[in-house]
Amino acid sequence: MIELVLLACLVDKPESCRDVGLMYSSENLTPMQCLMQAPPQMAKWVGEHPGWKIMKWSCRRAGRYAKT
């Protein structure tokens, strides 16, 4: 499985950041498809999490980063 991994920081406190993993429902999703679908997924996440800003993002195999 592929997941979209975001590094999100508080707008008012930019030194306070966390990793967020967003799983895609399709098991056959390729890394390229993840990259193409990322912008609308990130826009949705930001809309649901006011006060947070996405600083970096990437597509990776699920479970390949340390959750904080």
PQR file of N, CA, C, O and H, with PARSE charges and radii, in Angstrom:
ATOM      1  N   MET A   1       0.835  -1.186   0.000 -0.4000 1.5000
ATOM      2  CA  MET A   1       0.000   0.000   0.000 -0.0000 2.0000
ATOM      3  C   MET A   1       0.876   1.244   0.000  0.5500 1.7000
ATOM      4  O   MET A   1       1.984   1.253   0.536 -0.5500 1.4000
ATOM      5  N   ILE A   2       0.355   2.270  -0.605 -0.4000 1.5000
ATOM      6  CA  ILE A   2       1.036   3.559  -0.670 -0.0000 2.0000
ATOM      7  C   ILE A   2       0.296   4.531   0.246  0.5500 1.7000
ATOM      8  O   ILE A   2      -0.931   4.502   0.336 -0.5500 1.4000
ATOM      9  H   ILE A   2      -0.546   2.263  -1.040  0.4000 1.0000
ATOM     10  N   GLU A   3       1.058   5.394   0.924 -0.4000 1.5000
ATOM     11  CA  GLU A   3       0.431   6.436   1.718 -0.0000 2.0000
ATOM     12  C   GLU A   3       1.058   7.780   1.391  0.5500 1.7000
ATOM     13  O   GLU A   3       2.224   7.868   1.006 -0.5500 1.4000
ATOM     14  H   GLU A   3       2.055   5.417   0.851  0.4000 1.0000
ATOM     15  N   LEU A   4       0.270   8.802   1.550 -0.4000 1.5000
ATOM     16  CA  LEU A   4       0.724  10.173   1.403 -0.0000 2.0000
ATOM     17  C   LEU A   4       1.159  10.630   2.787  0.5500 1.7000
ATOM     18  O   LEU A   4       0.359  10.617   3.723 -0.5500 1.4000
ATOM     19  H   LEU A   4      -0.678   8.729   1.862  0.4000 1.0000
ATOM     20  N   VAL A   5       2.414  11.032   2.926 -0.4000 1.5000
ATOM     21  CA  VAL A   5       2.958  11.453   4.212 -0.0000 2.0000
ATOM     22  C   VAL A   5       3.169  12.959   4.183  0.5500 1.7000
ATOM     23  O   VAL A   5       3.852  13.490   3.306 -0.5500 1.4000
ATOM     24  H   VAL A   5       3.064  11.042   2.165  0.4000 1.0000
ATOM     25  N   LEU A   6       2.570  13.639   5.160 -0.4000 1.5000
ATOM     26  CA  LEU A   6       2.662  15.090   5.256 -0.0000 2.0000
ATOM     27  C   LEU A   6       3.469  15.481   6.480  0.5500 1.7000
ATOM     28  O   LEU A   6       3.367  14.834   7.523 -0.5500 1.4000
ATOM     29  H   LEU A   6       2.016  13.208   5.872  0.4000 1.0000
ATOM     30  N   LEU A   7       4.261  16.524   6.367 -0.4000 1.5000
ATOM     31  CA  LEU A   7       4.844  17.178   7.531 -0.0000 2.0000
ATOM     32  C   LEU A   7       4.030  18.447   7.708  0.5500 1.7000
ATOM     33  O   LEU A   7       4.132  19.377   6.909 -0.5500 1.4000
ATOM     34  H   LEU A   7       4.344  17.050   5.521  0.4000 1.0000
ATOM     35  N   ALA A   8       3.222  18.479   8.758 -0.4000 1.5000
ATOM     36  CA  ALA A   8       2.331  19.608   9.001 -0.0000 2.0000
ATOM     37  C   ALA A   8       2.780  20.347  10.253  0.5500 1.7000
ATOM     38  O   ALA A   8       3.127  19.735  11.262 -0.5500 1.4000
ATOM     39  H   ALA A   8       3.139  17.723   9.407  0.4000 1.0000
ATOM     40  N   CYS A   9       2.768  21.682  10.170 -0.4000 1.5000
ATOM     41  CA  CYS A   9       3.170  22.523  11.294 -0.0000 2.0000
ATOM     42  C   CYS A   9       2.044  23.500  11.609  0.5500 1.7000
ATOM     43  O   CYS A   9       1.287  23.909  10.728 -0.5500 1.4000
ATOM     44  H   CYS A   9       2.486  22.180   9.350  0.4000 1.0000
ATOM     45  N   LEU A  10       1.951  23.864  12.890 -0.4000 1.5000
ATOM     46  CA  LEU A  10       0.963  24.860  13.285 -0.0000 2.0000
ATOM     47  C   LEU A  10       1.329  26.205  12.669  0.5500 1.7000
ATOM     48  O   LEU A  10       2.499  26.589  12.659 -0.5500 1.4000
ATOM     49  H   LEU A  10       2.566  23.532  13.606  0.4000 1.0000
ATOM     50  N   VAL A  11       0.339  26.912  12.162 -0.4000 1.5000
ATOM     51  CA  VAL A  11       0.580  28.216  11.545 -0.0000 2.0000
ATOM     52  C   VAL A  11       1.113  29.197  12.584  0.5500 1.7000
ATOM     53  O   VAL A  11       2.059  29.937  12.313 -0.5500 1.4000
ATOM     54  H   VAL A  11      -0.611  26.599  12.171  0.4000 1.0000
ATOM     55  N   ASP A  12       0.508  29.206  13.774 -0.4000 1.5000
ATOM     56  CA  ASP A  12       0.900  30.144  14.825 -0.0000 2.0000
ATOM     57  C   ASP A  12       2.147  29.720  15.592  0.5500 1.7000
ATOM     58  O   ASP A  12       2.719  30.513  16.339 -0.5500 1.4000
ATOM     59  H   ASP A  12      -0.261  28.605  13.994  0.4000 1.0000
ATOM     60  N   LYS A  13       2.565  28.484  15.412 -0.4000 1.5000
ATOM     61  CA  LYS A  13       3.732  27.958  16.129 -0.0000 2.0000
ATOM     62  C   LYS A  13       4.494  27.035  15.181  0.5500 1.7000
ATOM     63  O   LYS A  13       4.437  25.815  15.336 -0.5500 1.4000
ATOM     64  H   LYS A  13       2.100  27.839  14.805  0.4000 1.0000
ATOM     65  N   PRO A  14       5.210  27.601  14.197 -0.5600 1.5000
ATOM     66  CA  PRO A  14       5.824  26.800  13.136  0.2800 2.0000
ATOM     67  C   PRO A  14       6.840  25.763  13.611  0.5500 1.7000
ATOM     68  O   PRO A  14       7.167  24.842  12.863 -0.5500 1.4000
ATOM     69  N   GLU A  15       7.339  25.892  14.826 -0.4000 1.5000
ATOM     70  CA  GLU A  15       8.278  24.882  15.326 -0.0000 2.0000
ATOM     71  C   GLU A  15       7.558  23.630  15.843  0.5500 1.7000
ATOM     72  O   GLU A  15       8.197  22.622  16.148 -0.5500 1.4000
ATOM     73  H   GLU A  15       7.073  26.640  15.434  0.4000 1.0000
ATOM     74  N   SER A  16       6.240  23.702  15.938 -0.4000 1.5000
ATOM     75  CA  SER A  16       5.441  22.562  16.388 -0.0000 2.0000
ATOM     76  C   SER A  16       4.889  21.827  15.167  0.5500 1.7000
ATOM     77  O   SER A  16       3.911  22.259  14.556 -0.5500 1.4000
ATOM     78  H   SER A  16       5.721  24.521  15.690  0.4000 1.0000
ATOM     79  N   CYS A  17       5.531  20.709  14.824 -0.4000 1.5000
ATOM     80  CA  CYS A  17       5.182  19.966  13.608 -0.0000 2.0000
ATOM     81  C   CYS A  17       4.898  18.507  13.941  0.5500 1.7000
ATOM     82  O   CYS A  17       5.273  18.008  15.002 -0.5500 1.4000
ATOM     83  H   CYS A  17       6.325  20.358  15.320  0.4000 1.0000
ATOM     84  N   ARG A  18       4.226  17.837  13.009 -0.4000 1.5000
ATOM     85  CA  ARG A  18       3.967  16.405  13.159 -0.0000 2.0000
ATOM     86  C   ARG A  18       3.848  15.765  11.787  0.5500 1.7000
ATOM     87  O   ARG A  18       3.488  16.419  10.808 -0.5500 1.4000
ATOM     88  H   ARG A  18       3.921  18.243  12.147  0.4000 1.0000
ATOM     89  N   ASP A  19       4.154  14.485  11.733 -0.4000 1.5000
ATOM     90  CA  ASP A  19       3.960  13.695  10.519 -0.0000 2.0000
ATOM     91  C   ASP A  19       2.535  13.169  10.508  0.5500 1.7000
ATOM     92  O   ASP A  19       2.006  12.739  11.533 -0.5500 1.4000
ATOM     93  H   ASP A  19       4.446  13.954  12.529  0.4000 1.0000
ATOM     94  N   VAL A  20       1.929  13.210   9.339 -0.4000 1.5000
ATOM     95  CA  VAL A  20       0.572  12.703   9.161 -0.0000 2.0000
ATOM     96  C   VAL A  20       0.595  11.752   7.975  0.5500 1.7000
ATOM     97  O   VAL A  20       1.077  12.112   6.900 -0.5500 1.4000
ATOM     98  H   VAL A  20       2.359  13.559   8.507  0.4000 1.0000
ATOM     99  N   GLY A  21       0.086  10.557   8.158 -0.4000 1.5000
ATOM    100  CA  GLY A  21       0.010   9.588   7.069 -0.0000 2.0000
ATOM    101  C   GLY A  21      -1.420   9.441   6.590  0.5500 1.7000
ATOM    102  O   GLY A  21      -2.308   9.123   7.381 -0.5500 1.4000
ATOM    103  H   GLY A  21      -0.305  10.265   9.030  0.4000 1.0000
ATOM    104  N   LEU A  22      -1.655   9.667   5.306 -0.4000 1.5000
ATOM    105  CA  LEU A  22      -2.983   9.509   4.712 -0.0000 2.0000
ATOM    106  C   LEU A  22      -2.950   8.283   3.807  0.5500 1.7000
ATOM    107  O   LEU A  22      -2.230   8.256   2.809 -0.5500 1.4000
ATOM    108  H   LEU A  22      -0.934   9.925   4.664  0.4000 1.0000
ATOM    109  N   MET A  23      -3.723   7.289   4.158 -0.4000 1.5000
ATOM    110  CA  MET A  23      -3.757   6.049   3.388 -0.0000 2.0000
ATOM    111  C   MET A  23      -4.711   6.187   2.207  0.5500 1.7000
ATOM    112  O   MET A  23      -5.766   6.812   2.311 -0.5500 1.4000
ATOM    113  H   MET A  23      -4.308   7.311   4.968  0.4000 1.0000
ATOM    114  N   TYR A  24      -4.324   5.602   1.100 -0.4000 1.5000
ATOM    115  CA  TYR A  24      -5.209   5.518  -0.054 -0.0000 2.0000
ATOM    116  C   TYR A  24      -5.960   4.195   0.020  0.5500 1.7000
ATOM    117  O   TYR A  24      -5.421   3.194   0.491 -0.5500 1.4000
ATOM    118  H   TYR A  24      -3.467   5.095   1.016  0.4000 1.0000
ATOM    119  N   SER A  25      -7.189   4.196  -0.440 -0.4000 1.5000
ATOM    120  CA  SER A  25      -8.014   2.989  -0.329 -0.0000 2.0000
ATOM    121  C   SER A  25      -7.632   1.918  -1.354  0.5500 1.7000
ATOM    122  O   SER A  25      -7.896   0.736  -1.133 -0.5500 1.4000
ATOM    123  H   SER A  25      -7.627   5.009  -0.823  0.4000 1.0000
ATOM    124  N   SER A  26      -7.026   2.305  -2.448 -0.4000 1.5000
ATOM    125  CA  SER A  26      -6.663   1.338  -3.491 -0.0000 2.0000
ATOM    126  C   SER A  26      -5.340   0.652  -3.155  0.5500 1.7000
ATOM    127  O   SER A  26      -4.335   1.318  -2.906 -0.5500 1.4000
ATOM    128  H   SER A  26      -6.811   3.265  -2.627  0.4000 1.0000
ATOM    129  N   GLU A  27      -5.345  -0.665  -3.150 -0.4000 1.5000
ATOM    130  CA  GLU A  27      -4.114  -1.408  -2.889 -0.0000 2.0000
ATOM    131  C   GLU A  27      -3.185  -1.415  -4.094  0.5500 1.7000
ATOM    132  O   GLU A  27      -1.990  -1.671  -3.945 -0.5500 1.4000
ATOM    133  H   GLU A  27      -6.161  -1.207  -3.352  0.4000 1.0000
ATOM    134  N   ASN A  28      -3.705  -1.141  -5.278 -0.4000 1.5000
ATOM    135  CA  ASN A  28      -2.911  -1.197  -6.504 -0.0000 2.0000
ATOM    136  C   ASN A  28      -2.398   0.169  -6.940  0.5500 1.7000
ATOM    137  O   ASN A  28      -1.944   0.325  -8.073 -0.5500 1.4000
ATOM    138  H   ASN A  28      -4.676  -0.933  -5.399  0.4000 1.0000
ATOM    139  N   LEU A  29      -2.463   1.145  -6.067 -0.4000 1.5000
ATOM    140  CA  LEU A  29      -2.025   2.494  -6.399 -0.0000 2.0000
ATOM    141  C   LEU A  29      -0.509   2.519  -6.578  0.5500 1.7000
ATOM    142  O   LEU A  29       0.226   1.972  -5.756 -0.5500 1.4000
ATOM    143  H   LEU A  29      -2.832   1.018  -5.146  0.4000 1.0000
ATOM    144  N   THR A  30      -0.049   3.149  -7.643 -0.4000 1.5000
ATOM    145  CA  THR A  30       1.386   3.277  -7.892 -0.0000 2.0000
ATOM    146  C   THR A  30       1.888   4.575  -7.258  0.5500 1.7000
ATOM    147  O   THR A  30       1.091   5.469  -6.972 -0.5500 1.4000
ATOM    148  H   THR A  30      -0.646   3.594  -8.310  0.4000 1.0000
ATOM    149  N   PRO A  31       3.196   4.687  -7.038 -0.5600 1.5000
ATOM    150  CA  PRO A  31       3.732   5.943  -6.508  0.2800 2.0000
ATOM    151  C   PRO A  31       3.401   7.144  -7.399  0.5500 1.7000
ATOM    152  O   PRO A  31       3.139   8.233  -6.888 -0.5500 1.4000
ATOM    153  N   MET A  32       3.409   6.962  -8.713 -0.4000 1.5000
ATOM    154  CA  MET A  32       3.075   8.067  -9.621 -0.0000 2.0000
ATOM    155  C   MET A  32       1.625   8.497  -9.443  0.5500 1.7000
ATOM    156  O   MET A  32       1.335   9.694  -9.449 -0.5500 1.4000
ATOM    157  H   MET A  32       3.623   6.077  -9.128  0.4000 1.0000
ATOM    158  N   GLN A  33       0.717   7.551  -9.286 -0.4000 1.5000
ATOM    159  CA  GLN A  33      -0.688   7.891  -9.058 -0.0000 2.0000
ATOM    160  C   GLN A  33      -0.853   8.617  -7.734  0.5500 1.7000
ATOM    161  O   GLN A  33      -1.664   9.537  -7.626 -0.5500 1.4000
ATOM    162  H   GLN A  33       0.953   6.580  -9.281  0.4000 1.0000
ATOM    163  N   CYS A  34      -0.095   8.215  -6.731 -0.4000 1.5000
ATOM    164  CA  CYS A  34      -0.128   8.906  -5.446 -0.0000 2.0000
ATOM    165  C   CYS A  34       0.290  10.363  -5.628  0.5500 1.7000
ATOM    166  O   CYS A  34      -0.365  11.267  -5.109 -0.5500 1.4000
ATOM    167  H   CYS A  34       0.564   7.468  -6.818  0.4000 1.0000
ATOM    168  N   LEU A  35       1.368  10.589  -6.357 -0.4000 1.5000
ATOM    169  CA  LEU A  35       1.834  11.957  -6.598 -0.0000 2.0000
ATOM    170  C   LEU A  35       0.783  12.793  -7.322  0.5500 1.7000
ATOM    171  O   LEU A  35       0.611  13.974  -7.021 -0.5500 1.4000
ATOM    172  H   LEU A  35       1.899   9.855  -6.778  0.4000 1.0000
ATOM    173  N   MET A  36       0.088  12.187  -8.265 -0.4000 1.5000
ATOM    174  CA  MET A  36      -0.924  12.915  -9.036 -0.0000 2.0000
ATOM    175  C   MET A  36      -2.167  13.207  -8.197  0.5500 1.7000
ATOM    176  O   MET A  36      -2.826  14.226  -8.406 -0.5500 1.4000
ATOM    177  H   MET A  36       0.228  11.228  -8.509  0.4000 1.0000
ATOM    178  N   GLN A  37      -2.492  12.333  -7.257 -0.4000 1.5000
ATOM    179  CA  GLN A  37      -3.683  12.518  -6.435 -0.0000 2.0000
ATOM    180  C   GLN A  37      -3.403  13.318  -5.163  0.5500 1.7000
ATOM    181  O   GLN A  37      -4.335  13.674  -4.442 -0.5500 1.4000
ATOM    182  H   GLN A  37      -1.957  11.505  -7.087  0.4000 1.0000
ATOM    183  N   ALA A  38      -2.151  13.599  -4.884 -0.4000 1.5000
ATOM    184  CA  ALA A  38      -1.782  14.270  -3.640 -0.0000 2.0000
ATOM    185  C   ALA A  38      -2.354  15.681  -3.482  0.5500 1.7000
ATOM    186  O   ALA A  38      -2.883  15.981  -2.412 -0.5500 1.4000
ATOM    187  H   ALA A  38      -1.393  13.310  -5.469  0.4000 1.0000
ATOM    188  N   PRO A  39      -2.280  16.571  -4.489 -0.5600 1.5000
ATOM    189  CA  PRO A  39      -2.759  17.939  -4.269  0.2800 2.0000
ATOM    190  C   PRO A  39      -4.207  18.037  -3.771  0.5500 1.7000
ATOM    191  O   PRO A  39      -4.451  18.766  -2.810 -0.5500 1.4000
ATOM    192  N   PRO A  40      -5.179  17.340  -4.377 -0.5600 1.5000
ATOM    193  CA  PRO A  40      -6.534  17.455  -3.829  0.2800 2.0000
ATOM    194  C   PRO A  40      -6.669  16.828  -2.437  0.5500 1.7000
ATOM    195  O   PRO A  40      -7.463  17.301  -1.624 -0.5500 1.4000
ATOM    196  N   GLN A  41      -5.904  15.772  -2.158 -0.4000 1.5000
ATOM    197  CA  GLN A  41      -5.936  15.167  -0.824 -0.0000 2.0000
ATOM    198  C   GLN A  41      -5.376  16.128   0.223  0.5500 1.7000
ATOM    199  O   GLN A  41      -5.907  16.230   1.329 -0.5500 1.4000
ATOM    200  H   GLN A  41      -5.259  15.388  -2.819  0.4000 1.0000
ATOM    201  N   MET A  42      -4.298  16.833  -0.134 -0.4000 1.5000
ATOM    202  CA  MET A  42      -3.712  17.802   0.793 -0.0000 2.0000
ATOM    203  C   MET A  42      -4.657  18.975   1.012  0.5500 1.7000
ATOM    204  O   MET A  42      -4.790  19.458   2.137 -0.5500 1.4000
ATOM    205  H   MET A  42      -3.866  16.749  -1.033  0.4000 1.0000
ATOM    206  N   ALA A  43      -5.315  19.438  -0.044 -0.4000 1.5000
ATOM    207  CA  ALA A  43      -6.274  20.539   0.089 -0.0000 2.0000
ATOM    208  C   ALA A  43      -7.415  20.139   1.015  0.5500 1.7000
ATOM    209  O   ALA A  43      -7.858  20.938   1.841 -0.5500 1.4000
ATOM    210  H   ALA A  43      -5.208  19.045  -0.958  0.4000 1.0000
ATOM    211  N   LYS A  44      -7.887  18.919   0.882 -0.4000 1.5000
ATOM    212  CA  LYS A  44      -8.951  18.425   1.756 -0.0000 2.0000
ATOM    213  C   LYS A  44      -8.472  18.389   3.208  0.5500 1.7000
ATOM    214  O   LYS A  44      -9.191  18.820   4.109 -0.5500 1.4000
ATOM    215  H   LYS A  44      -7.527  18.270   0.212  0.4000 1.0000
ATOM    216  N   TRP A  45      -7.260  17.876   3.438 -0.4000 1.5000
ATOM    217  CA  TRP A  45      -6.729  17.782   4.795 -0.0000 2.0000
ATOM    218  C   TRP A  45      -6.592  19.169   5.424  0.5500 1.7000
ATOM    219  O   TRP A  45      -6.970  19.370   6.578 -0.5500 1.4000
ATOM    220  H   TRP A  45      -6.675  17.525   2.707  0.4000 1.0000
ATOM    221  N   VAL A  46      -6.050  20.123   4.663 -0.4000 1.5000
ATOM    222  CA  VAL A  46      -5.884  21.485   5.184 -0.0000 2.0000
ATOM    223  C   VAL A  46      -7.244  22.096   5.513  0.5500 1.7000
ATOM    224  O   VAL A  46      -7.381  22.791   6.520 -0.5500 1.4000
ATOM    225  H   VAL A  46      -5.743  19.958   3.725  0.4000 1.0000
ATOM    226  N   GLY A  47      -8.245  21.847   4.679 -0.4000 1.5000
ATOM    227  CA  GLY A  47      -9.589  22.353   4.947 -0.0000 2.0000
ATOM    228  C   GLY A  47     -10.190  21.773   6.210  0.5500 1.7000
ATOM    229  O   GLY A  47     -10.975  22.437   6.886 -0.5500 1.4000
ATOM    230  H   GLY A  47      -8.134  21.282   3.861  0.4000 1.0000
ATOM    231  N   GLU A  48      -9.829  20.538   6.537 -0.4000 1.5000
ATOM    232  CA  GLU A  48     -10.336  19.873   7.741 -0.0000 2.0000
ATOM    233  C   GLU A  48      -9.491  20.177   8.979  0.5500 1.7000
ATOM    234  O   GLU A  48      -9.902  19.867  10.097 -0.5500 1.4000
ATOM    235  H   GLU A  48      -9.190  19.999   5.988  0.4000 1.0000
ATOM    236  N   HIS A  49      -8.325  20.776   8.791 -0.4000 1.5000
ATOM    237  CA  HIS A  49      -7.413  21.061   9.902 -0.0000 2.0000
ATOM    238  C   HIS A  49      -6.949  22.523   9.844  0.5500 1.7000
ATOM    239  O   HIS A  49      -5.781  22.797   9.567 -0.5500 1.4000
ATOM    240  H   HIS A  49      -7.991  21.027   7.883  0.4000 1.0000
ATOM    241  N   PRO A  50      -7.869  23.455  10.107 -0.5600 1.5000
ATOM    242  CA  PRO A  50      -7.464  24.866  10.086  0.2800 2.0000
ATOM    243  C   PRO A  50      -6.396  25.119  11.152  0.5500 1.7000
ATOM    244  O   PRO A  50      -6.409  24.513  12.223 -0.5500 1.4000
ATOM    245  N   GLY A  51      -5.503  25.999  10.843 -0.4000 1.5000
ATOM    246  CA  GLY A  51      -4.420  26.294  11.774 -0.0000 2.0000
ATOM    247  C   GLY A  51      -3.162  25.487  11.510  0.5500 1.7000
ATOM    248  O   GLY A  51      -2.132  25.720  12.142 -0.5500 1.4000
ATOM    249  H   GLY A  51      -5.493  26.491   9.973  0.4000 1.0000
ATOM    250  N   TRP A  52      -3.233  24.536  10.577 -0.4000 1.5000
ATOM    251  CA  TRP A  52      -2.071  23.733  10.209 -0.0000 2.0000
ATOM    252  C   TRP A  52      -1.641  24.069   8.787  0.5500 1.7000
ATOM    253  O   TRP A  52      -2.469  24.406   7.940 -0.5500 1.4000
ATOM    254  H   TRP A  52      -4.070  24.347  10.063  0.4000 1.0000
ATOM    255  N   LYS A  53      -0.349  23.975   8.535 -0.4000 1.5000
ATOM    256  CA  LYS A  53       0.211  24.234   7.205 -0.0000 2.0000
ATOM    257  C   LYS A  53       1.098  23.051   6.823  0.5500 1.7000
ATOM    258  O   LYS A  53       1.896  22.582   7.634 -0.5500 1.4000
ATOM    259  H   LYS A  53       0.324  23.702   9.222  0.4000 1.0000
ATOM    260  N   ILE A  54       0.959  22.578   5.603 -0.4000 1.5000
ATOM    261  CA  ILE A  54       1.795  21.478   5.115 -0.0000 2.0000
ATOM    262  C   ILE A  54       3.127  22.051   4.648  0.5500 1.7000
ATOM    263  O   ILE A  54       3.178  22.911   3.768 -0.5500 1.4000
ATOM    264  H   ILE A  54       0.310  22.960   4.944  0.4000 1.0000
ATOM    265  N   MET A  55       4.195  21.561   5.249 -0.4000 1.5000
ATOM    266  CA  MET A  55       5.534  22.051   4.925 -0.0000 2.0000
ATOM    267  C   MET A  55       6.235  21.171   3.879  0.5500 1.7000
ATOM    268  O   MET A  55       6.931  21.674   2.996 -0.5500 1.4000
ATOM    269  H   MET A  55       4.154  20.863   5.964  0.4000 1.0000
ATOM    270  N   LYS A  56       6.041  19.853   3.994 -0.4000 1.5000
ATOM    271  CA  LYS A  56       6.639  18.901   3.053 -0.0000 2.0000
ATOM    272  C   LYS A  56       5.682  17.737   2.893  0.5500 1.7000
ATOM    273  O   LYS A  56       4.830  17.496   3.749 -0.5500 1.4000
ATOM    274  H   LYS A  56       5.476  19.444   4.711  0.4000 1.0000
ATOM    275  N   TRP A  57       5.827  17.025   1.801 -0.4000 1.5000
ATOM    276  CA  TRP A  57       5.003  15.834   1.595 -0.0000 2.0000
ATOM    277  C   TRP A  57       5.717  14.880   0.655  0.5500 1.7000
ATOM    278  O   TRP A  57       6.587  15.272  -0.123 -0.5500 1.4000
ATOM    279  H   TRP A  57       6.519  17.221   1.106  0.4000 1.0000
ATOM    280  N   SER A  58       5.327  13.619   0.749 -0.4000 1.5000
ATOM    281  CA  SER A  58       5.872  12.600  -0.143 -0.0000 2.0000
ATOM    282  C   SER A  58       4.937  11.398  -0.154  0.5500 1.7000
ATOM    283  O   SER A  58       4.068  11.260   0.707 -0.5500 1.4000
ATOM    284  H   SER A  58       4.620  13.300   1.380  0.4000 1.0000
ATOM    285  N   CYS A  59       5.128  10.545  -1.130 -0.4000 1.5000
ATOM    286  CA  CYS A  59       4.395   9.284  -1.216 -0.0000 2.0000
ATOM    287  C   CYS A  59       5.380   8.169  -0.899  0.5500 1.7000
ATOM    288  O   CYS A  59       6.484   8.122  -1.442 -0.5500 1.4000
ATOM    289  H   CYS A  59       5.833  10.658  -1.830  0.4000 1.0000
ATOM    290  N   ARG A  60       4.963   7.273  -0.012 -0.4000 1.5000
ATOM    291  CA  ARG A  60       5.831   6.178   0.414 -0.0000 2.0000
ATOM    292  C   ARG A  60       5.014   4.918   0.623  0.5500 1.7000
ATOM    293  O   ARG A  60       3.784   4.954   0.665 -0.5500 1.4000
ATOM    294  H   ARG A  60       4.066   7.312   0.429  0.4000 1.0000
ATOM    295  N   ARG A  61       5.714   3.813   0.751 -0.4000 1.5000
ATOM    296  CA  ARG A  61       5.031   2.579   1.143 -0.0000 2.0000
ATOM    297  C   ARG A  61       4.516   2.758   2.563  0.5500 1.7000
ATOM    298  O   ARG A  61       5.186   3.367   3.397 -0.5500 1.4000
ATOM    299  H   ARG A  61       6.713   3.784   0.717  0.4000 1.0000
ATOM    300  N   ALA A  62       3.357   2.241   2.833 -0.4000 1.5000
ATOM    301  CA  ALA A  62       2.718   2.397   4.139 -0.0000 2.0000
ATOM    302  C   ALA A  62       3.614   1.883   5.259  0.5500 1.7000
ATOM    303  O   ALA A  62       4.236   0.827   5.146 -0.5500 1.4000
ATOM    304  H   ALA A  62       2.813   1.746   2.156  0.4000 1.0000
ATOM    305  N   GLY A  63       3.663   2.661   6.349 -0.4000 1.5000
ATOM    306  CA  GLY A  63       4.407   2.250   7.532 -0.0000 2.0000
ATOM    307  C   GLY A  63       5.900   2.481   7.485  0.5500 1.7000
ATOM    308  O   GLY A  63       6.625   1.936   8.316 -0.5500 1.4000
ATOM    309  H   GLY A  63       3.157   3.518   6.441  0.4000 1.0000
ATOM    310  N   ARG A  64       6.390   3.277   6.534 -0.4000 1.5000
ATOM    311  CA  ARG A  64       7.832   3.468   6.398 -0.0000 2.0000
ATOM    312  C   ARG A  64       8.337   4.747   7.029  0.5500 1.7000
ATOM    313  O   ARG A  64       9.422   5.210   6.677 -0.5500 1.4000
ATOM    314  H   ARG A  64       5.801   3.720   5.858  0.4000 1.0000
ATOM    315  N   TYR A  65       7.590   5.335   7.946 -0.4000 1.5000
ATOM    316  CA  TYR A  65       8.072   6.512   8.649 -0.0000 2.0000
ATOM    317  C   TYR A  65       7.659   6.412  10.107  0.5500 1.7000
ATOM    318  O   TYR A  65       6.726   5.689  10.454 -0.5500 1.4000
ATOM    319  H   TYR A  65       6.708   4.959   8.231  0.4000 1.0000
ATOM    320  N   ALA A  66       8.360   7.140  10.946 -0.4000 1.5000
ATOM    321  CA  ALA A  66       8.052   7.128  12.382 -0.0000 2.0000
ATOM    322  C   ALA A  66       6.931   8.105  12.667  0.5500 1.7000
ATOM    323  O   ALA A  66       7.037   9.287  12.339 -0.5500 1.4000
ATOM    324  H   ALA A  66       9.118   7.728  10.663  0.4000 1.0000
ATOM    325  N   LYS A  67       5.866   7.626  13.269 -0.4000 1.5000
ATOM    326  CA  LYS A  67       4.747   8.491  13.613 -0.0000 2.0000
ATOM    327  C   LYS A  67       5.080   9.246  14.888  0.5500 1.7000
ATOM    328  O   LYS A  67       5.627   8.682  15.836 -0.5500 1.4000
ATOM    329  H   LYS A  67       5.780   6.666  13.535  0.4000 1.0000
ATOM    330  N   THR A  68       4.744  10.531  14.897 -0.4000 1.5000
ATOM    331  CA  THR A  68       4.989  11.356  16.083 -0.0000 2.0000
ATOM    332  C   THR A  68       3.698  11.879  16.631  0.5500 1.7000
ATOM    333  O   THR A  68       3.697  12.596  17.632 -0.5500 1.4000
ATOM    334  H   THR A  68       4.299  10.989  14.127  0.4000 1.0000
TER
END
